[in-house]
Amino acid sequence: MPDIDATDRRILVELQKNARRSNKDLAADVGVAPSTMLARVRALEERGIIRGYHADIDRPGVGRPVRATVSVRLQPKSREVVEKFVQHVWSLEETEAISLVTGAFDVIIDLTVPDVSTLGSRVLNEIATFEAVVDEQTTLVLEHRRKPVVRPIG
């Protein structure tokens, strides 16, 4: 359990809603002095709880309206083989996320692409043909929802 108090939790929630707000506005919403806010945010950053600040990009707006997951089974399942595969897939510009998982598959890849043809090309030419891939299953994502705020436990 992370060592954060109620004020830190409030700061994290507010920053996830809008990380571009001024320190003064953030301090007013959380109910602390601006100098206290600055010190707390810096401490959260230094501890690695706040890992960065990012723009949330609309995928269709930048020409990537098709989202898919590709589930892959590898053989052999050595750390070296998995790492080599992950590095290969991570280098594809369409790759958004990679998860190492348990169960029927070993790796799940999240892709966003301009069209189904590009998806097919990436799967057939870049993923399924990788030497350690023994099975893959591609799933088109019909709708994707993500919570914009992760509330800290505590």
SULLINCOR-V110194 format. One record per backbone hydrogen bond with DSSP energy under -0.5 kcal/mol. CO is the residue of the C=O (numbers start at 0). NH is the residue of the N-H. E is the energy in kcal/mol with one decimal. If there is no record, write none. Layout:
co: {CO/CO}
nh: {NH/NH}
e: {E/E}
This chain:
co: {1/4/5/6/7/8/9/10/11/12/13/17/21/22/23/24/25/26/26/32/33/34/35/36/37/38/39/40/41/42/43/43/44/48/54/56/57/58/58/59/64/65/66/67/68/68/69/70/71/71/72/72/77/78/79/80/81/82/83/84/85/86/88/91/93/96/98/98/105/106/107/108/108/109/109/110/112/114/115/116/117/118/119/120/121/121/122/122/126/129/131/134/136/138/139/140/148}
nh: {3/8/9/10/11/12/13/14/15/16/17/20/25/26/27/28/29/30/31/36/37/38/39/40/41/42/43/44/45/46/48/49/47/50/56/58/61/61/63/62/66/112/140/110/70/138/108/136/105/106/133/134/81/82/83/84/85/86/87/88/89/90/91/94/111/109/100/107/100/71/98/69/110/95/96/67/65/118/119/120/121/122/123/124/125/126/126/127/129/132/74/72/70/68/141/66/150}
e: {-1.5/-2.4/-2.1/-2.5/-2.6/-2.2/-2.6/-2.7/-1.8/-1.5/-1.9/-0.8/-2.5/-2.7/-2.1/-2.3/-2.1/-2.2/-2.2/-2.6/-2.5/-2.0/-2.5/-2.8/-2.3/-2.1/-2.4/-2.2/-2.9/-2.0/-1.7/-1.7/-1.4/-0.7/-0.8/-0.7/-0.8/-1.3/-2.6/-1.7/-0.6/-2.9/-2.9/-2.9/-0.5/-3.0/-2.5/-2.4/-2.9/-2.0/-2.7/-1.3/-2.6/-2.6/-2.2/-2.4/-2.8/-2.5/-2.0/-2.7/-2.8/-1.3/-1.5/-1.6/-1.9/-2.9/-0.5/-2.7/-2.3/-3.0/-2.7/-2.5/-0.6/-3.4/-1.2/-2.3/-2.3/-1.9/-2.8/-2.2/-2.5/-2.7/-2.8/-2.8/-1.9/-1.3/-0.7/-3.5/-1.5/-2.0/-2.3/-2.9/-3.0/-2.5/-0.7/-0.5/-0.6}
